[in-house]
Amino acid sequence: MMHGVTSLSIAALRECTGTTPVQAAVIAQLQSRSTRVAKTGKPYLEMAFADSTGKMSFKLWSDSPVYQEAESLKESAVLRLEARWTQSSYGMDAKDLEFHVPDETALNDFYAGDADLRRRQEADFVVIQSFCASIAEPRLNALCRMFLDQMGDRFRRTAAARKNHHARRGGLVEHVAQMMRSADAICGVYPVLNRDLMLAGVLFHDCGKLWENTYPEHGFTQTFTLAGEMMGHIPLGIEMVNKLWRDLMESEDAKAWAELKPGSDDTRLHLLHLIGSHHGEHQFGSPVLPRTPEAFALHYIDNLDAKLEMIREAYAQSQEIAPNIVERVFPLQNNLVRPLPGFVASATDETTGDAVT
């Protein structure tokens, strides 16, 4: 065991590694392991690990001293990985890798997750609750409240994706909270948009991912479900909202909504349209294309937040190939250029131009 080795989260490890080796340890959970063969005929294991902050994968070659140990690891094993880490466009590389079993204290800390990330996600969940409570339309307000009451725990442990953006436990909460902030701001600029419908659409647009990208009650490996594999999150989301809506219409509150305009069926249909069209194009999985102002706005808000999260992670984790030019990260289409810093006024009197003393 390496003594005095710095312990890092996966996100922190990926941010600080490059072509120069970084000696560090990370406690992570085995997410997947598959045996592959290189073009040269040399076997290797493709190892994927995850923690609360994200995931990483690397190749473990058959001549590694820990190859046989890695082959026999139990599914979802939690390990302390100590190595000299490097990172390139091909991913992470672990030299002199060692596996160790964390002690009970370290294991409990691991399952608790990164403290800063946990605080941010808890704050984001409060933001979501607040926006939902601000919905004036009584049926949409009640629908959102029913969803958060019944599915809140599962929602809070679901990722927004398996990879690419917010691909971590609780990532869907981060994604939805930021989209709600954007939707609220855009509705103030474009009064034609129905704010209540927009906020409800943001909450439910990815609710099918509770079966496609969810995590168990303990641990950081995304599970697979037959429903997620055979249906996908858009049909599952439509089914989920229809089920909640039927339950809502059978409640005591529904008696007071009989005369509301627009009618309940139209309100439900417009909400379902937001779920069905939010990917924007048939080739990206939407069964229908956007046909209302809210549907177009939701699609672009969703795409914007996903893209900006991908860009943030690329700046943090990818390599500079030239000053201020960052190597392309899939699925982004190009190399990135670091953004222009914001303007900072100098210490001069703006009226006279004299230096401020």
N, C-alpha and C positions, 0 to 999 in steps of 0.2 A: 504494500500500500504506500502511495506517495504521501509523505508527511507535509503538513502545511499547505496543502493544495486548496486553492480558492474554490468555494462552492458557488455555482451560478445556476440560475434558471435557464431553461432552453432559450427563451427569448434573449436574455442577456448574453448567453454564450454565442448565439448567432450574430448578435450585434458587435461583439468584440473580436471575433475571429476573422482572419483573412489568410493570406499566404504565409504569414509568419506564425509558427506554432504557438498556441496558447495552452499552457498546462493548467487544467481545471477539472473539477468534478461537477457532475450534475446528477441529481436524483430524478429518475424518470420511470415511467411504466411502459413495459413492452406492449406496443400496439399491434405489430405484425412482424412476421419473420417468414421469408420465403427463400428457398434454395434456387440459385441461378447458376448458369455456366457462361463464362466470358467467351469471346470469339476464339481465344487461345486454347479453350478447353479447360481452363482453371475454374474450379467451383468457388462460389462465394455465397454468403448470406446477405440478403437485403434486409437490414434491420430498421424498424421504425419505432421510435419512442415518443412519448408525450408527457407533458406536465400541464399545470393549470395555465401556463402562458403560451403554449403552442406545441409544435411537434418538430421532429427532425428525423432524418434517415441517413444511413451511411452503409457502406459495403464492408463486410468482414470476410477477408480472404481465408481460404482453407489452410494456409500455412501460418495463420495467427495462433499463438499459444492458447487463446481462449475460444478457438473455433468450436471444439467439441462441447465445451461448457455452454456456449451460446446455442448450440443445437438442442441441448437438453433443457433449456429454460422453460419454466412453466408459463402457460398463457397468462397474460396480464401481470407478470412478475414485476415488482418494483425493485429497482436496483440503483446503486450508486455507481456511476460510470466515470472512471478516472482515466484520462488520456491526454496526449498532446494533440490538440484540435487544430485543424486548418479548414478553410472553406474556399471553394472556387465555384465557377459556374456549373460544375457537375454536382455540387452539394457538399456536405460535411465529410471530413475524413478524420478517423481516430487512430493515431499512432500509439503503440504501447498500451493498448486498451486493457483495463482491468475491471472486473465485475466484483462488487461487494454488496452484501445485504445490509441495508440501513438498520440502525438500532430502533427501538420502539419510539423514542422521542423524535428522531428524524422522520420516521414513517408517519407519525401523527401530524407533524408539521407539513409533510408532503401532501397528505390528504386534505389539510386545511386550505391549501393553495396559497399562491402569492398574495401577501397581505394587501399591497397597493392595488393590485388588480381586483381583488375581492371588494375593497372599499369603493372602487370606481363602478363596479357592476352593481353594487347595492345602491349607490347614488343614482345610477341610471334607471334602476327598477322603480325608485321613488319618482323619478321624472316621468316614466311611463304611466304610473298610477295617477299622477297629477294631471297629465294631459287627458287621460281617459275620463277623469272626473269632471273635466271642463267641457266635455261634449254635451251640448244642450239638447240634442235630439234624444228623447227618452228611450227609444228602442235601441239605438246604437250605444247609448250610455250603459243600459242594462246588459247588453250583449257583451261589451268589453269587461264589465264588472264580473259577469258570470264566468267568462274565460279566465280572468286573472284569479278568481276564487277557486275554480276547479282545476286549472292547469298551471297555476303560477309556479309551483315547485318544479315541474317538468320543464316549463318555459325557461326557468333560470339556469338549468343545467344543459341547455341545448346550444349547439354552435350554429352560426349563420351559414356555414359551408363545411365541406370536408377538407377543402384546401382553398387557396387563393385569398380569401378575406374573412376575418373574424372566425377563423377555424380553430376555435378553442371553446372549452366549457364556459358557458355564459356569453359567448360571442353574439348570440342572437339578441340578447338584452341590450348590449352595446349598440348593435346595428339599428334596432328598432328605436331606441332612445334618440340617437342622432338623427334618424330619419324624421322623427316626430318634431324635433327642433327645426329641421329644415322645412317640413310641411307647414308648421305654424308660421314661420317667417314668410314663406312664399304665399300663403293665403292672405297675408297682410298686404302683399304687393299686387296680387291678382284677386280682386273681390269676386270674380266670377266663380272661383273655386269654392266648393262646399266644404268648409273646414271640418265639420263633424264627420262627414263621409271620408275625408282625407285621413284624419287621425285614426278612425276605425280601420280604414284600408291599410294603413301602415302597420297597425297592430296585427292584423290577420293575414297580411300578404304572404308571409312565410310560416304561418302556423302549422302547416303540414310537415315542417322540418322537425317538429316534436317527435315524429316517427321516422324521419329520414336521417337526422344528424344529432340524435340525442346521446346522452351519457348516462351510465348507471348512477345510482345514488351516491356511490363512492368510487372514485377513480377518474382517470382522464383519458380513457380509450373510448372513442366513439363506437357505439354498437350498430349493428346492421339488423334490420327487421324485414320480414317478408313484405309487409305493407310498403315500407319505404322503397324496397327494390322493385316491386311489381307495379306500384302506382305512381310514385314520385310525389313531391311535396305539393304541387299545384292541385291535382285531383284530391289529395288527402285534405288540403286546406279547405277546398270547396265542400267536401263531405263534412268536415268538422264544423264549419259555420252553419251549414244546413241543419245539422243535429242540434247545435246550440239554439238556433232560431226556432226550431220546432218546440224545444223545451220552453223557450221564452214565451212563445205564443200560447202555451198551455198554463202559464203562471197566472196568478191573481192580477198582477199588474196589467196584463194584456187587455183586460176588459176596458180599461180607460183609454186604450189606444185605437179603438175601433174606428173612430171618426177622424183620426189624424191624417193630414195631408202633407206630403204624398203618402199613399197607402203602404201598408207593410210589405206587400209582395214586391212593389217597385223598389222600395228601400233595400230589401234583401237582394234583389237582382243586381242593383248597382254595386253593392258591396261585393257580390260574387264576381262581377265583371272585373273589379280591381284585382282580385286574386288571380283570375284566369288570364289577365292580359299583362301582368306586371313585368314579365320578361321582354315584352315589346315586340318580339318577332317569333314566328312559328319555329324557325330553325333553332331558337334558344329555349324552346319548350313551352311557349305559351299556346294554348289551344285556340285562343282568339287574340286579335290585335286590339290595341287601345281604341275606343270609340267615344270616349267622353273626356272633357277637360281634366277631370280628376285622374282618369286612367293614364293619360299622357304624363301628367305631373308626377304621379306615383312612380311610373317607370323610370323617369329621369332622376328623381330623388334617390331611388334604389340604386341605380347605376352609378350615380355620382358618389354616394357614400362607399359603395364597394370599391370603386376605382381609387378614391383617395386613400382608403385603407391599404390597398395594394401598393400604392405609391409610397405611403409612409413606411411600410415594412421593407420595401425595396431600398429606400434610402438608408434604413437602419442596418440592413443585412447584406446588401449586395456590395460588390467591389467597385472602386473607382478605376476605370480603364484609362482615364486621362483627367487632368484637373477639372473638377466639377462635373464630370461625365460618369454616370453610374451604369454598370453593365445591365442589360435587359434581363428582366425576370418574368418568366411565364406567369400569367397569360398576357401581360403587357406586350405591346407590339414593337416597341423600340427601346433603345437605351434611354435613360433619363438624364436630364440636366438638373443640377441642384437649383432650387428656386432663388430668385433675387431677394436678398434681405430687405426687410421693411426700412423705409426712410427714417432716420433718426436726426432730429434737428440739432444743429450745433448750438453752443452756448453763446449766441449773439442776440442782440435786441432786434426783433423782427421789424420794429418801426424805424429805428435809426441806423441799423446795421452795425452799431458799435458793440464791441465785445462786452458781455455781461461780467461785472466784477463782483 
